[in-house]
Amino acid sequence: MKTTLTAILVALVALTLGACSGNSDETPNKETPGEARTQNQAPDAEKAKQKAYTAAKIAEDKVRTLFGKATLEDGTPILDPVTGTAEKAKSLLANYFDPALADAIVAHYVTDKKSGESTLVNAEPFFAASILATKSAEDVQIDGENDTYAVTTADGGVYTLKWDGAKSKYIVTGYEKK
């Protein structure tokens, strides 16, 4: 009797496992094996261009949030009070920019002047030609390959972006106004 129950239990477990793994013919990500990529590789070209464009917009918006939104009562721009210090601003920008460019942005904005606890910032924008004025990737020219792109705005701003495998996203490594 015990052996019969054991045999039935083993058969049920085998049937259950077989039913769970029976639909393994499909690949979960719908990519063919030759197209499969690791998490740290850049996406395909069209998606990559869109991601590079979006990354540039997000990066510049972070700069605007840190150095252009908070003001004193008289309208003088100050460093975002939540961020508080230039070191914290650099740390935050390092998620979107190459460290050397993040340093240049902070050096451009942060001044030695204070008003109470607030750090006064330079009102002149770092991005003389802003990508934030564009509505979509169709409003800019995007040149490059999957891991490096140059995004050029109509008014001559050129953002260079590179794929950062460790962060699994594009970061801005350069900016110039032509």
N, C-alpha and C positions, 0 to 999 in steps of 0.2 A: 504494500500500500504506500509506504514511504517512497519507494523508488518510482512508483507511478506518479505521485504528486510532484516529485522532483523533476521527472521527465517533462511533465506538463508545464511546470514553472520555467524550465529552461527553454522549452519551445516558445512560450509566450514572450520571454525576454528576447529571444532571437527574432521573432516576428516583429516585435516593437522596434528593435534596432534596425532591422531591414526596412521597415516602413519609413523611419526617420531619415535614413540615408538614401532612399530610393530616388530622390529628385536631384541627384548630384550631377546630371548631365549639363545643366546650365552653369555658366560662370557667373558669380554673383555681381560683378561689375560690368557685364555685357561687353567686355573687351576681349578680343582674340588674344591668345597667349603671346603673340609677337608684339601686341600693342600694350600689354600690361606694363605698368611702370611703378617704380617705388614711390613712396611718399615724398622723397626729397628731390625728385626730378621735376623739371618744369613741365607745365601742361602743353597741349598742342598749340600751334601757332595762333589761330584766331582767338582761342580762349586766353592765351598768354598775352596777346595784345590788349584785350579787354581788362585783364587782371593788372597789367602794367599801368594802363590809363587810370584805373580805379585806385591803385596803390599811390600814384602821384597825387591824385585829388585828396585822398585821405591824409597823406603826409602833409600837404600844404594846409589842409584844414586844421591839423593838430598844431601847426605853427601859429595859425591865426587864433586858435583857442588859447594857446599859451601866452601870446604876446599882443593880441589885438582886441580881445573882447572886454577884459576887465579895465575899468577906468576909475579915476578919482572923480569927485563931484564936479570938478572943473573940466572934465573930459580928457585929462592927461592919462595916457595908457600906462598900465602897470603889468608886471608879471602876474599871471594867474595866481590868486591868493591860495588856492588849494595846493598848487605845486610848490609855491613858496620860495624855492631857491634855484639858482642857476644850475647847481649840480643835479637836482631832481628833474629840472627841465631837460638837461642833457640825457639823463637816464631814460626819460620818457621818449624823447626824440630818437634815441638809439634803436627803438623798435620799428622806426619808419625810414631812417636815414643811415647812411654810412657814418661811422663815428666822427670822421674828419669833417664831414658836412654838417653834422649836428653841432660840433664845436663852433664852426663858422657861423651858423645861424644864431646860436646863443651869444657868441661874441658880438654879432651885429646888433642884437636887441638889448641885451642886459647892460645897464649903466651902473655907475657907482652911486648914483643919486637915490635917495630914499625919501619917502613921505610917511612918517610914522614907521609902521612895520612893512609897508609896501615898497617894492623895488620898482623904480621908474624904468620904462623901456623906451627905446628909440621908436618913434612913430613912423619912420620911413620903412616901407615894406622890404623885406629881403627878396621876395619874389616880385620883381619889377613887372613881369608879364605873368599873370596868374592863370593857372589851369582851372581855378574855381569858377571862372567866368564861362567855361564851356559846359554844355549840357550832356554831351555823349562823346564816345570815342570817335565818332564820325566828324566831330568839330576840330580834330587835331590830326597831325600827320604822325604816324607811328612807323619807325624804321627799325630793323634789327632782326635778331633771331630769338629762339626760345629762351635763352638765358640772359640776353642783354637787349634793351630797347632804348631808343631815343624818341621821346614824345615831344613834338614841337607844336606850340600853340600858334594861332593866326597872328598874334602880336609879337612873335619872336622868342618866346620863352622855350628853352630846351631843357627837358628833364631827362637825365640818364638813369635808367633803372636796371638793376641786375637781380637775378634770381638768387635768393639766399636759401640754400638747402636746409640749413639748421633751423631757420624760422619758417620754412615752407611758404615763402611769399617773396614778392619783389620789394626791394628797398631802393630808395633814391640815393644814388651815389654821386650825382653831379647836377648842377643847375647853372645855366648861363642865359643871359639876355643877348640876342643877336640884333 
